[in-house]
Amino acid sequence: MIELLLLGLLVLLLVGAALSPLESLSWWAGWYGARDALAHDHTLQEQAAAQPAVAPAAHYIVYLSGIGAISGDSVPPEETIFLDRLEARLPASARLVREVFPYSVTNIGLTGNRAFGTLWRWLEQRRLSNTNALLTNLINIRNLFQVAVSADPRYGPIANFGVAQEIISVLLREGYPLQSGTPITLIGWSGGGQISLGASTYLRGLLGAPIRVISIGGVMADDPGLLSLTHLTHLYGEKDPVQRLGGVLYAGRWPMMAQSSWNRAQADGRITLTSLGPMTHNGTRNYFDHEHEMADGQSYMDRTLAAVAGVLAEAHAAAVPAAAPASEGATP
Amino acid sequence: MVAWLEWIIWFLDAVWQGTTRALSLDPALLRFAEAHREVTGVILAVAVLAGISQLLGQSVTLFVNRVPPRQFVLSLLLNGVLFAANLIIWALTVWAVARYALRLDVQAGAMLRLIMLSSAPYVFGFFILIPYLGTAISKLLAVWSLVISVNAIMFSLNISLLVALLCIGLGWLLSQLLSATIGLPIIALRDWLLRTTAGGALTQRAEDILATFQAEASPTRPKGEQP
């Protein structure tokens, strides 16, 4: 009986995995009608002109959550605390954008108008009442499949283009000035690291801006987007086996594959790997743990925050040479 | 009405049994398929289903070329028929090699049924859709299919592995020869059918479409820092 149940679960998992690229593919094929992938009959300038006037920033920072995200505005509570603290440390001329749901080409969160919206809404309620509820792992599995879609050369161009378009739409709402070359930094946590790399190709192509990526425990493939980046900083915990998976599972990250995107970017000095200490991926003592302290008395979250702010300060200094240090600013 | 329903249930069960037992190289199934011409319909259904499932697994080509839903379904069905037709041609070439080149005693119908059983792994071809693992699954299914066909030929003709491989290899060469000569009009017809069903040629790549789109959507050229 148990064997049958396990077999059933395995089949369900495989079928779920097989269905996972269909959202991006059917969107691309125009099966959604009005939400057609290439239906834009106007240029980016016209899109930008249609937005309400918002003062532009000198540096845009886009946060792409991990696989626990349900929508752009429903991420695990610890990430919200992290982002609030990060935002408080940013200079006035930088702007944090956190409304992007990185696991959908339409930026429609799982609880939005979807076929299984009711299921995801129910799971969201379960997660709010009990963060350790077993069933909420369905959210992780669903989003994990989307990370695999982003990294798959067959589907990646389509899925990553869709996410890049959604990032651009949010940036334009936040007053992003086209043709300005205003730099963009993507912060990708866990699966968001891979999505950041994937979207970079098209952000660079459509906006012509320098793109940096900060990966927090990111699980990343040897995505061609690496060749469009100004720099990738990968922050990792020494007790985090999940972030190591990218280097094991994706052959292009193996040192022997000298011509892969990853190894070429690394040879160019465009990848920095920075250890944050003994951090784990999930559970206590993870990158966003603000309750436990490290040996030096700093909380795990504060260590991550300091590292991210440090990289952002460098990026901001490159964007606005006369800007004040990142930690001295106020919330924009 | 009930009789029809019973027949459909029997038929689906027979297709499922045929598929799963072919996957496990069941000798009893091979014996039965070789001796009973009345199961040809069931085995043909396995082959058509395999063709449909295989294209579903590789449907990224249809999606990239923006094939509408109706044409998408028609393309899957057509591929099922073409996949089965291809197997029939291959079975006939293997039979011709065995019968006339190797002087082996075999019935064309029996060979047809046994070779078509080798399509069974592709009934699970839609798993090729699985991101990242799909490419490996595709290769696994191809090898599995080959193993079934070699095993079926060894069983049917009572020959060694080497002779069975020779039979398949020569059959393949013969089919290539036919494709390049008298088969050309048939191939042209097949391509025309695929194009017409899908509503256009399936030759575009997502990367090329995106490059054009980016050039049209953004007249800006990269500014600021160079990567």
Interface residues (C-beta under 8 A of the other chain):
Chain A: L14 A17 A18 L19 S20 P21 L22 L25 S26 W28 A29 G30 W31 L38 H40 T43 L44 Q45 F145 A148 V149 A151 D152 R154 Y155 P157 I158 F161 L178 Q179 S180 G181 T182 P183 Y202 R204 G205 L206 L207 G208 A209 P210 I211 L227 S228 L229 T230 L249 R270 A318
Chain B: G57 S59 V60 L62 F63 V64 R66 V67 P68 P69 F72 F126 F127 L129 I130 P131 Y132 L133 G134 T135 A206 E207 I209 L210 F213 Q214 E216 A217 S218 P219 T220 R221 P222 K223 G224 E225 Q226 P227
